[in-house]
């Protein structure tokens, strides 16, 4: 298994020293990586950075594929630039990144751009106004005041959905990617527990495997951990795995956080998960980690994650 992947977490710390919320996508024979770059919290993140690799270990920086210099002082997408993702549909690459502008009263919202090539010239589709605002919420147009950590998922019928986290909940909307317009009302996917491990949820990532839908999500209630919910229909109901959290740093020596994951396919068609970790010795530096992920005979998620300093060679 995993013929092209011999690894030791954290990965490529010499090139990607500090990255949150990683997204990896395989295009042709090349893996591409993006994610939140520092500074994380003071609104001055410069935009969306892209790296590439042939083996998931040695990474080369391509550079910015979307930069905050496109925004003016009054642009709703001026600040933060969190959790970018790239989604391929019908030969085009759709980039989502989550921005805000506190000076004009706009919280986190998905900015969507499109390009004909994964590293090419991205054109913003929804720069005029954000999807989610207090006013739209008060008018009953949307079930959330803001929407962060946008994730795109295209089903077998060609319909695409965008999921966002907002406060304690995770919501999903059908979306027309060509014009970046939301379709219909939002649907609830994950509700926060009142006193469990997942009272504050974010970082959702949806996939479909063997006719079952999986929504991975992260919570920072106790530490930074990952759970999953299942559904037989994209519109739910979504059932949380009884074994949640399925990825947790609690009890793993040397780990402080492990969260906000994506799922991607390697060159052999096998699934891996990428996520970011922080170490007990350095809570401020976010590091890339990758582990295998799969499913048991009942369709439940199985993974050795999180791993740290464990060299694996399964060839």
C-alpha positions in Angstrom: 0.0 0.0 0.0 0.9 3.7 -0.4 3.7 2.8 -2.8 4.8 6.4 -3.3 4.6 7.5 0.3 7.3 7.0 2.9 6.7 9.6 5.6 7.6 11.0 9.0 5.4 13.6 10.5 5.7 16.5 10.5 6.3 16.7 6.8 8.7 19.0 4.9 9.3 21.4 7.8 12.3 22.9 6.0 10.0 24.3 3.2 6.6 24.5 4.8 7.5 25.6 8.3 4.2 27.1 9.4 0.8 26.3 7.7 -2.7 25.7 9.0 -5.7 24.1 7.4 -3.9 22.2 4.7 -5.5 21.2 1.4 -3.8 18.8 -1.0 -5.0 17.9 -4.4 -3.4 15.7 -7.0 -3.4 17.1 -10.6 -1.7 14.9 -13.2 1.5 13.6 -11.5 1.8 16.5 -9.2 0.5 17.2 -5.7 -0.5 20.7 -4.9 -0.8 22.1 -1.4 -2.4 25.3 -0.1 -3.4 26.4 3.4 -3.6 29.3 5.8 -0.3 31.1 6.1 0.9 33.3 9.0 0.3 35.7 10.5 -3.0 34.0 11.4 -4.8 36.3 13.9 -4.1 40.0 13.2 -5.8 40.2 9.7 -2.6 40.7 7.7 -2.3 37.3 6.0 -1.1 38.2 2.5 -3.3 35.8 0.5 -3.3 32.2 -1.0 0.1 30.5 -1.3 0.6 27.3 -3.5 3.3 24.6 -3.3 3.9 21.5 -5.4 5.5 18.1 -4.9 6.0 14.8 -6.7 6.2 12.7 -3.6 4.5 14.5 -0.7 7.8 15.1 1.0 9.9 17.4 -1.1 7.9 20.6 -1.7 8.6 23.5 -4.0 6.9 26.9 -3.5 5.1 28.2 -6.5 4.0 31.5 -4.9 0.8 33.5 -4.4 -2.1 32.5 -6.7 -4.4 35.1 -5.1 -3.2 38.1 -3.2 -4.9 40.5 -0.8 -3.6 43.5 -2.9 -6.7 42.8 -5.0 -8.8 44.2 -2.1 -9.3 47.9 -1.3 -9.9 49.3 2.1 -13.6 48.9 1.6 -13.6 45.4 0.1 -15.5 42.9 2.2 -12.6 40.4 1.6 -9.8 42.6 2.8 -8.5 40.6 5.8 -7.5 37.2 7.2 -7.6 35.0 4.1 -8.1 31.7 6.0 -8.4 28.0 4.9 -8.1 28.2 1.1 -9.2 25.1 -0.9 -9.0 24.2 -4.5 -11.8 22.1 -6.1 -11.8 20.8 -9.7 -15.0 20.6 -11.7 -15.5 20.3 -15.5 -11.9 21.1 -16.2 -11.8 24.3 -14.2 -10.3 25.0 -10.8 -12.4 26.8 -8.1 -10.5 28.4 -5.3 -12.3 29.2 -2.0 -10.7 31.3 0.7 -12.4 32.9 3.7 -12.1 36.6 4.4 -13.6 39.5 6.3 -13.6 43.2 6.9 -14.4 44.2 10.5 -14.3 47.9 9.6 -17.4 47.6 7.5 -19.1 45.0 9.7 -18.5 41.8 7.6 -17.4 38.6 9.3 -15.8 35.6 7.7 -17.2 34.8 4.3 -16.1 32.6 1.3 -14.4 34.3 -1.5 -14.6 32.2 -4.7 -12.3 32.5 -7.7 -11.9 30.4 -10.9 -9.0 29.5 -13.2 -8.3 27.3 -16.2 -5.1 26.0 -14.6 -4.4 25.1 -11.0 -1.6 27.6 -10.6 -3.0 30.1 -13.2 -4.8 33.4 -13.2 -7.7 33.2 -10.8 -10.7 35.4 -11.4 -12.8 36.3 -8.4 -16.5 35.5 -8.9 -18.2 37.1 -5.8 -16.3 40.2 -5.0 -19.4 42.5 -4.9 -20.9 41.4 -1.7 -20.5 38.6 0.9 -23.0 35.8 1.2 -23.7 36.1 4.9 -24.3 39.2 7.0 -26.3 40.2 10.0 -28.8 42.0 7.8 -29.4 38.9 5.6 -29.7 36.7 8.8 -32.2 39.1 10.3 -34.3 39.1 7.1 -34.3 35.3 7.2 -32.4 34.9 4.0 -29.7 32.6 5.5 -29.4 30.5 8.7 -26.0 32.0 9.6 -24.5 35.4 10.2 -21.1 34.5 8.7 -19.6 31.4 7.0 -16.0 30.2 7.5 -13.8 27.3 6.3 -15.7 26.9 3.0 -15.5 23.4 1.4 -16.8 22.5 -2.0 -18.2 19.0 -2.8 -19.6 17.9 -6.2 -21.9 14.9 -6.2 -22.3 12.2 -8.9 -25.3 14.1 -10.4 -23.1 17.1 -11.0 -24.6 19.3 -8.3 -22.1 21.2 -6.2 -22.5 22.1 -2.5 -20.6 24.6 -0.4 -20.4 24.0 3.4 -19.4 26.6 5.9 -19.0 26.8 9.7 -20.8 29.5 11.6 -20.5 29.7 15.4 -21.5 26.3 16.7 -23.0 24.9 13.5 -22.0 23.7 10.1 -24.3 24.5 7.2 -24.4 23.5 3.5 -25.9 25.1 0.4 -26.2 24.1 -3.2 -24.2 26.4 -5.3 -23.9 27.3 -9.0 -20.1 27.5 -9.4 -20.2 29.2 -12.8 -21.7 32.4 -11.2 -21.0 31.5 -7.5 -24.6 31.9 -6.6 -26.2 30.0 -3.7 -29.3 27.9 -4.6 -32.1 27.5 -2.1 -32.0 27.4 1.6 -29.1 26.3 3.8 -29.2 22.8 5.4 -27.8 21.9 8.8 -25.0 19.3 8.6 -23.3 19.2 12.1 -24.9 20.6 15.2 -22.6 21.3 18.2 -22.9 19.2 21.3 -23.8 21.1 24.5 -21.2 19.5 26.8 -19.2 17.0 24.7 -15.9 17.2 22.9 -17.4 19.1 20.0 -19.1 22.2 21.3 -17.2 24.5 18.8 -17.0 23.1 15.3 -15.2 24.1 12.1 -12.9 22.9 9.3 -15.5 20.6 7.6 -14.6 18.5 4.6 -17.1 16.3 2.7 -16.5 13.3 0.6 -18.5 10.4 -0.8 -17.3 6.8 -0.6 -19.4 3.7 -1.6 -22.6 5.7 -1.7 -22.1 7.0 1.8 -21.4 10.7 2.5 -18.7 11.6 5.1 -18.4 15.0 6.7 -15.1 15.4 8.6 -15.0 18.3 11.0 -12.8 19.7 13.7 -13.5 21.1 17.2 -11.4 23.2 19.5 -13.5 22.5 22.6 -10.8 20.5 24.5 -7.8 20.8 22.2 -8.0 20.5 18.4 -9.6 17.2 17.3 -11.3 15.7 14.3 -14.6 13.9 14.1 -16.8 12.5 11.3 -20.5 12.2 10.6 -22.2 9.9 8.1 -25.3 10.3 5.8 -27.0 8.2 3.2 -28.3 11.3 1.5 -26.4 14.5 0.9 -29.2 16.4 2.6 -29.0 14.2 5.7 -29.7 13.2 8.3 -26.1 13.3 9.4 -25.1 10.9 12.2 -22.0 11.5 14.2 -19.6 8.5 14.6 -20.0 7.0 18.1 -16.2 6.8 18.3 -15.6 10.5 17.8 -13.1 12.1 17.9 -11.4 9.8 15.4 -8.2 11.9 15.4 -7.1 13.5 18.7 -3.8 14.6 20.1 -4.9 13.7 23.6 -2.8 10.9 24.8 -0.2 11.2 22.0 3.2 12.2 23.5 4.5 15.4 22.0 1.3 16.6 20.4 -0.8 19.6 21.4 -3.2 20.0 18.5 -4.2 17.9 15.4 -7.0 19.3 13.3 -8.6 20.8 10.2 -8.1 17.9 7.8 -8.7 17.3 4.1 -9.0 13.9 2.3 -7.1 13.4 -1.0 -6.2 10.6 -3.4 -2.6 9.6 -4.1 -1.2 8.4 -7.4 -2.2 4.8 -6.7 -5.8 5.8 -6.0 -5.5 5.4 -2.2 -6.9 7.9 0.3 -4.7 10.0 2.6 -5.6 12.7 5.1 -3.6 15.9 5.6 -4.1 18.0 8.7 -2.1 20.4 10.8 -0.4 19.7 14.2 1.2 21.7 16.9 3.8 20.3 19.3 3.9 20.5 23.0 7.1 22.4 22.8 5.9 25.1 20.3 2.2 26.0 20.3 2.6 28.9 17.9 4.0 26.9 14.9 1.6 24.9 12.8 3.0 21.9 11.0 1.8 19.7 8.1 1.0 16.1 8.8 -0.2 13.3 6.5 -1.5 9.8 7.3 -3.4 7.0 5.5 -7.1 6.8 6.0 -9.6 4.2 5.0 -12.8 2.4 5.8 -13.7 -0.9 7.6 -16.3 -3.4 6.4 -19.1 -1.3 7.9 -17.9 1.8 6.1 -16.6 3.4 9.3 -13.4 5.5 9.1 -10.1 3.9 10.2 -6.8 5.8 10.4 -3.6 5.7 12.4 -3.7 9.5 12.7 -2.3 11.4 14.4 1.2 10.1 14.1 4.4 11.9 15.1 8.0 10.9 14.3 7.0 7.5 13.1 8.7 6.5 9.8 6.5 4.2 7.7 7.5 2.2 4.7 4.7 -0.1 3.5 6.1 -0.9 0.1 
